[in-house]
Amino acid sequence: MNNVDLDLEKMAKRLEASGRYRILRRLEFRPAAKPSELQTKLGLFIDVETTGLDPVKDEVIELAMVPFTFSSDGRIFEIKTPFHKFREPSGPIPSQITALTGITDEMVAGQTISPEEIAAFVDDAALKVSHNASFDRRFCERLSGSFASKPWACSMTQVDWASEGYEGVKLAYLVTEAGFFYDRHRATNDCLAAIQMLSTSLPKSNLPAMAKLLENARRSSWRIWAENAPFDLKDVLKSRGYRWNGDVNGSPRAWYIDVSDEDRESELKFLRAEIYRREADLFTKKITAFERFSIRS
């Protein structure tokens, strides 16, 4: 820090020490020192802005990808040069999307993102991460098959923020609670903010959030389908966490739930005893980070 920064930091600490103020600092990534012998992998944090929420009919209008290096124990060491491009959709950007993101038709006019340039950027990444990967991965896979061939993780759902004392999982909330602020609703800035959160030690476990993310991403899970479940028991399934798949996507149009390896047998027993009341032959599918969050899972 230079002298001006040191003076400002002293002032901030005095205000905080009074107990009457809370100071938010502009988010600036401070990499950990990497031991020379330590092996690292390349991660890629991805964020998209789109014309809507439906990955089948809506389109990507902005793509940001920020490469970073990390170790197997969850330490983050370096942020590399980001990729950022706009893309013109097939129709006008809805006014509510412009209001939310600030992206206008003029900003995306004539802009394209080719599968070839995506592949050149992403193929070396060992892991792709997003804050709401079930949203971002589905849109990304429509842009390029390169997004489908590597494992994905989700910084929103695969870190147990609640057990660490956070009351929400939205990125802006997490960053504020950690004592930072940043310029939101720009895809690259969102990526940088999320990487900062993953590099931060969690308040209770004292582990980097990235370590918890990796731990959960490495675990396999099981998707269990309750096909042809009695209609009058749908509320029982909903209250247990089942979701309805009504899309024509190659999967059954049925209620389903994702459970851990340890919970698979107990969930099957529940369905047979409480829902079907017979020895039903139930469809299950093992899911790993290679399939998780994909439109194909």
Secondary structure as UniProt FT lines:
FT   HELIX           3..17
FT   TURN            18..19
FT   STRAND          25..26
FT   TURN            36..37
FT   STRAND          41..50
FT   TURN            55..57
FT   STRAND          60..70
FT   TURN            72..73
FT   STRAND          76..79
FT   STRAND          83..86
FT   HELIX           95..101
FT   HELIX           105..108
FT   TURN            109..110
FT   HELIX           115..122
FT   TURN            123..124
FT   STRAND          127..130
FT   TURN            131..132
FT   HELIX           133..143
FT   HELIX           145..148
FT   STRAND          152..154
FT   TURN            155..157
FT   HELIX           162..164
FT   HELIX           171..177
FT   TURN            178..179
FT   STRAND          180..181
FT   HELIX           187..199
FT   TURN            203..205
FT   HELIX           209..218
FT   STRAND          221..226
FT   TURN            227..228
FT   HELIX           231..233
FT   HELIX           234..240
FT   STRAND          243..244
FT   STRAND          255..260
FT   TURN            261..263
FT   HELIX           264..270
FT   HELIX           271..276
FT   STRAND          283..287
FT   TURN            289..293
FT   TURN            295..296
//
